[in-house]
Amino acid sequence: MPFLGSTPVLSSGDGNFGSTITIGDGTAEDIMIKFDGNAVDYHIGLDDSTDKLTIGKGSTLGTTTAMSIDADGHILEPLQPACLAVSNSGSLTNMGTSSASNFVNNTIPLDTELYDRNGDYDTSNYTFTAPVAGKYEVTGFCKLEQLDTSGSTAQNWGELISTDQTSSMGMFLARDRYSVDTNFTYEKTTLFELDSGDTIIMRVKHYNVPNQTDFSADGSGPYNSWLNVRLVST
């Protein structure tokens, strides 16, 4: 495999490279520049089998690729944090009785990943954990059933919860709109500033309602409840 060794290729005696340097001879082979670090190596190279310019960790081309550019100019980031979690088998029936003196909180059991680019979502506790500090776009969508209309102060609302922040998805008072118990969906998109290790969940909150509100799993889709998280900037 052609490479640039420890001795630079010079165009003159002043230590500068020439205006054009060609690595490789045009034959079908991978070409790579390796940055040999103390603890971690990095590489930039042409993966000739896929015709992609890749940047990644390690000394082997095509492994742990952080970014690549294909022949059509698309910039690909396969490890960029992004996930979509949905409810497939998890369900919550009769989600708890609340009164004027207490609230009931329920984390929505989004137990299935449709994708998780960097492995940051945990289906066992329905939690996204930020791998790096940055600004994360978070969108939540949740459907509840049997919202109560009997109480004069009965309230229901959804929330996107991070370690340090809460973004409400709107309060819904079924008694103001309907004469019978009804279903309702909550939706919210927000931008959270997270530190590395901060978490995000989606939950619903009830105030002064009987033990009858349900969250039903969607089975195989279409999904009525989901959470989408992606890193947009650091």
N, C-alpha and C positions, 0 to 999 in steps of 0.2 A: 504494500500500500504506500503510495507516495506521501511524504510528509516533509515539513520544514523542521530541520534539526536544530541543535543548539547554536550553530553558527549561522548568522543571518546571511541571506543572499544580498549582496551589495551591488549598486549600480556605479558607485564611485567610492573613494576612500573616506567620505565624510560620514559613514554609518547610516545613510538613508537607503530605504528600498527604492527601486525604480518605480516609475509611474504605473506600470502594469506588471503584475506577477501572475503567471499561470501555474496552477497546481493541477497536475494530471496531464495525461497525453491524449484525452479524447476517447480512450477505450472504455468499455463497459466495466467499470469498477468503482467501488466506494472510495471517497477521498475525504480525509479528516485532518483537522488541526486539533491537537490535544493540549489542554492546559493542565500541567502536572502540578497539582497543589500538595500541600502537606497532608491535610486530612481528606479533602474532597477534590476529585478531578472533574473537569468539565471539557466538553468538546463542541466544535462546530464542524459540520461536514455535509457532504453531498451523499445522500442515500440513493445510489444509482438505480436500485431495484424499484423505487417508488418515485424517483425524480423529485425528491424533496430536499430542501436545505434545512437541516435540523440543528437545534441547539439543545444540549442535554447534559445530564450529570453522568460522570463515569468516563471510562476510557474506551467503551465499546459503542460504536455508532448504532443508533436505532434503539438503544435501551434507555429508559428513564428520560424520554424526550419531553422537554419543557415547552418547546415551541418549534414549529416547522412552517415552511412556506412551500406550497405546492407549485406545480408548473403553471397553474392558472392564476397565481398570485394570492390565493387564499391563505390567511394567517391562522394557523391551528394551534390551540393551547389545550392539550388533552388533560392536563392536571389542574387547570384553573378551577377553583372551587365552585361547584354548581350542583344542585340536587333538586329532584322533584319527588316528594313522598306523597303517597295516597293511602286511602283506607281500603284494604282488600278483605281482611277477615276480622279486624278489630271492630268492636261495637260497644256502645254504652247504653244500657236500658235502665230507665228510672234513675236518672243521674243525680238524685239526692234532694232531700227536702231542705228548704231554706226558709228563714223567717225574717221579720223586720230587724232582728238583732244579729243575723249571721248571713254570710254568703256561702255558696257552694261553688268550688272551682273544679273543673274537669279538664285534664289534658286530653286533647283529641288523639285517639290511637291510630296515627298514620303509620301503618305497619309494613308498608311495601314501597320499595324504591323503584321508580320507573327509570331513573338514572341517578348516579352519584359519582361525579367525575373524579373526586379526590378522596372518597371514602370518609366524608365528614358527618354523615347522618347515621344515627343509631336507631334501628327499627325496634329494639327492645324497650327503649324508654322514650321514643318519639322525639328525639332531640338532635338538633344540628349544633355542632361545636366548631367555632371558627378556628382554622388552622393558623391564620396570620392576622395581625391587626389590619383593619381596613374598613371601607364603606361597603355594606352588604345590602343589596336590594332584596326585600322580603315580601312575598305575596302570599296571603292566606285566603282560603275559600272554604266555608264550612256550612253544612246544612243540618238543622235541628228539626225535630218533629215533636208534635204534641205540646207546643208552647201554650201555657195556661192563660185563659182570659178571665178567670174568676176573681183574682185579687185586684184590689184597687191600686196597689203599688207594685204589682208583679213586674219584674224587669228581667231581661235576658240580654246579654251582649257577648261578643267575641273579643279576644285579645291576642295580639302577637307579643310575646314576652321574651325579652333578652335578659342577660344577667343584670344590666343596669337600667333598662328602659322598658316601658310598656306603651304599646300603640293600640288603642281601642278600635274595634271594628264596627262600632255603632251600637247604640242601645235600641232594643225593640220591645215595645209594650203592646202585646197582642190585644189587650182590652181596648186600646184606642182605635183599633181598625176592624176587629172581627168579633162576632158574637159567639163563635165556636173556637175550640182549640185548633191551632193551625201549625203549618210548617213555615220555616223561614231560613234564608241563607244570608250569611255574613261574608263580606269581602273587603280586603284592605291591602294596599301596597304601600310600603314605607321604606325608608333608607335608614338602617341602623349603623352607627359607628361602634365597632366591636374591637375589643382587644383579643389577642390570641388566647384561646381557651374559653372565651365567653360563649354562652349557649343561647339557643332560640327554641321555643316551643310555641304551639298554638293551643289555646284553651278557651273554654266558654265559662261564663260566670252567671249565676242565677241569684236573684234576690226576691225573697218573699213568694216563692212558688212551691207547689206540692211536688212530691216525688213521682213525676210522670214524664218529664222531658226525656226524649230519646235521641241518641245519635246512632244511626244505623250504618253498618258497613255497606260498601257499594258492590261487593263481589268482584266481578271481572271487568267492571266499568260499563258505561261511562261513569267517571268518578265525580261524586258530588262534594267531596271534601279533599283538599290537598294543600300542600305547602311547598312553595318554590323559593329557594335561596340561591343567590349568586354573588360572587365578589365582583364589584364594579371598579374599585380603585383602592389604592393604599393610602 
